[in-house]
């Protein structure tokens, strides 16, 4: 149903892996300073969360665009018919 699904998964997985790698590096750098506090750790965590959520939002939009429209329309018609 989703066109080019494997490519989409690979691309997004690579981006998410990079976010995780960046986070680990940032935590390591932070851990070597006097700034290694709960507040600063939370700031890094929030940044990771925002970046990851952006990729998930972007992926959701791309999935919708890549879906076979005929199947979506058919599903919508079935859904509408059962409500009437």
Helices and strands as residue ranges (DSSP letters): H 5-31, H 38-66, H 69-83
